[in-house]
């Protein structure tokens, strides 16, 4: 028996995902929800809900700031955007605690010179992207797309790659 199952929560916890795991989710909505604070007093916190998931994620300052950097300060602009949620060990009040952490999803690289990105090598690792020289007038978004070495659909198979082991939360 997993002892954490004895303490159910309607909000997402790090143990729902597991250590060294990540899941990709799409933001459905953000609500301000009343809840009890650490001191037992009533307070409100933002809670982010996801498509196809029952549990919402209470947004702490770290995760709020990560999403704000990705999609801006207006939560209505977050709707329909995808993020990865993983876990990390953090210091919390003098103790090590497994915490939820939002991680960005990098865009798939755009075709370069009309060619699609290389498929993974036979050992499962990725080819390194070729060095690309771009004209000084290229738009930043085009530059980012053309030099991206990361391809979400061709993850390198390392732990936490979310290949079919999506926890039900």
C-alpha positions as CSV (number, residue, x, y, z in Angstrom):
1,X,0.0,0.0,0.0
2,X,1.2,3.5,-0.8
3,X,0.8,5.5,2.4
4,X,0.2,8.7,0.3
5,X,-3.1,7.1,-0.9
6,X,-4.4,7.5,2.6
7,X,-4.3,11.3,2.3
8,X,-6.2,12.1,-0.9
9,X,-6.3,15.6,-2.2
10,X,-8.4,17.4,-4.9
11,X,-5.2,19.3,-5.9
12,X,-2.2,17.8,-7.7
13,X,0.7,16.7,-5.5
14,X,4.2,15.7,-6.4
15,X,3.5,12.2,-5.4
16,X,0.7,12.1,-8.1
17,X,3.4,12.4,-10.7
18,X,6.3,10.6,-9.0
19,X,10.0,11.2,-8.7
20,X,11.9,11.7,-12.0
21,X,8.7,11.8,-14.0
22,X,7.1,14.5,-16.2
23,X,3.7,14.8,-17.8
24,X,2.6,17.1,-20.6
25,X,-0.7,18.9,-20.0
26,X,-2.8,21.5,-21.7
27,X,-4.1,24.4,-19.6
28,X,-7.9,24.5,-19.5
29,X,-8.5,27.3,-17.0
30,X,-7.1,29.2,-14.0
31,X,-9.4,30.0,-11.0
32,X,-8.9,31.8,-7.8
33,X,-9.9,29.2,-5.1
34,X,-10.5,29.8,-1.4
35,X,-8.4,27.5,0.9
36,X,-6.8,27.3,4.3
37,X,-3.3,28.7,4.6
38,X,-0.5,27.2,6.7
39,X,-1.6,29.3,9.6
40,X,-5.2,27.9,9.3
41,X,-6.6,31.2,8.1
42,X,-8.7,31.4,4.9
43,X,-6.9,32.7,1.8
44,X,-7.3,32.5,-1.9
45,X,-4.8,31.0,-4.3
46,X,-4.7,30.5,-8.1
47,X,-5.3,27.0,-9.2
48,X,-4.6,25.8,-12.8
49,X,-6.8,23.1,-14.3
50,X,-5.9,20.9,-17.3
51,X,-7.8,19.3,-20.2
52,X,-8.7,15.7,-19.4
53,X,-7.5,15.9,-15.8
54,X,-9.6,16.1,-12.6
55,X,-7.0,17.6,-10.2
56,X,-6.0,21.2,-10.4
57,X,-2.5,22.5,-9.5
58,X,-2.1,25.2,-6.9
59,X,0.3,27.8,-8.3
60,X,3.1,28.7,-6.0
61,X,5.3,31.7,-6.9
62,X,8.0,29.6,-8.7
63,X,5.5,27.9,-11.0
64,X,3.5,31.1,-11.5
65,X,6.6,32.9,-12.6
66,X,7.7,30.2,-15.0
67,X,4.3,30.2,-16.8
68,X,4.3,34.1,-16.7
69,X,7.7,34.1,-18.5
70,X,6.3,31.6,-21.1
71,X,2.9,33.1,-21.8
72,X,2.7,36.5,-20.1
73,X,0.8,37.7,-17.0
74,X,-2.7,37.4,-18.3
75,X,-4.1,33.9,-17.4
76,X,-6.6,34.0,-20.3
77,X,-3.6,33.8,-22.6
78,X,-2.5,30.6,-20.9
79,X,-5.6,28.7,-22.0
80,X,-4.9,26.0,-24.6
81,X,-1.1,26.3,-24.0
82,X,0.9,23.1,-23.1
83,X,3.4,22.8,-20.3
84,X,5.3,19.9,-18.8
85,X,4.9,19.2,-15.0
86,X,7.7,17.4,-13.3
87,X,9.1,17.0,-9.8
88,X,12.2,18.3,-8.2
89,X,13.7,18.0,-4.7
90,X,13.6,21.5,-3.0
91,X,14.5,23.0,0.4
92,X,11.4,23.8,2.2
93,X,11.6,25.1,5.8
94,X,14.9,23.3,6.4
95,X,13.7,20.0,4.9
96,X,14.0,18.4,1.5
97,X,10.6,18.0,-0.2
98,X,9.5,16.7,-3.5
99,X,7.8,19.6,-5.3
100,X,5.9,20.2,-8.5
101,X,7.8,22.2,-11.1
102,X,6.5,23.6,-14.4
103,X,8.9,23.2,-17.3
104,X,8.4,24.7,-20.8
105,X,7.8,22.7,-23.9
106,X,10.2,23.6,-26.6
107,X,8.8,24.1,-30.1
108,X,9.5,21.5,-32.7
109,X,12.2,22.7,-35.1
110,X,11.0,24.1,-38.4
111,X,12.2,22.4,-41.6
112,X,15.5,23.9,-42.7
113,X,16.0,24.4,-46.4
114,X,12.8,22.4,-46.9
115,X,14.2,19.3,-45.0
116,X,12.5,17.7,-42.0
117,X,14.5,17.1,-38.9
118,X,16.6,13.9,-38.7
119,X,14.9,10.9,-37.1
120,X,16.5,9.5,-34.0
121,X,19.7,7.4,-34.4
122,X,19.4,3.6,-34.0
123,X,20.6,3.9,-30.4
124,X,17.8,6.2,-29.6
125,X,19.8,9.4,-29.2
126,X,19.3,12.5,-31.3
127,X,21.5,13.9,-34.0
128,X,23.0,17.3,-33.2
129,X,21.5,20.1,-35.2
130,X,23.9,21.6,-37.9
131,X,25.3,25.0,-37.3
132,X,23.1,27.5,-39.2
133,X,24.3,30.9,-40.3
134,X,21.3,33.3,-40.6
135,X,21.2,36.8,-42.1
136,X,21.2,39.6,-39.6
137,X,17.7,40.6,-40.6
138,X,16.0,37.3,-39.5
139,X,13.2,37.7,-37.1
140,X,13.9,36.3,-33.6
141,X,11.1,33.7,-33.8
142,X,12.5,32.4,-37.1
143,X,16.0,32.2,-35.6
144,X,14.7,30.3,-32.6
145,X,12.8,27.9,-34.9
146,X,15.8,27.3,-37.2
147,X,18.4,26.7,-34.5
148,X,16.3,24.6,-32.1
149,X,17.9,21.3,-31.2
150,X,15.0,19.9,-29.4
151,X,12.1,18.0,-30.9
152,X,9.3,17.1,-28.6
153,X,8.0,14.2,-30.6
154,X,11.5,12.7,-30.8
155,X,12.5,12.7,-27.1
156,X,15.6,10.8,-26.2
157,X,13.9,8.1,-24.1
158,X,15.4,9.1,-20.8
159,X,13.4,8.7,-17.5
160,X,10.5,11.1,-17.3
161,X,9.9,11.3,-21.1
162,X,6.2,10.7,-20.7
163,X,6.0,7.9,-23.2
164,X,2.7,6.3,-22.2
165,X,3.2,6.4,-18.4
166,X,1.0,9.4,-17.8
167,X,-0.3,9.2,-14.2
168,X,-4.0,9.6,-13.8
169,X,-4.6,12.7,-11.7
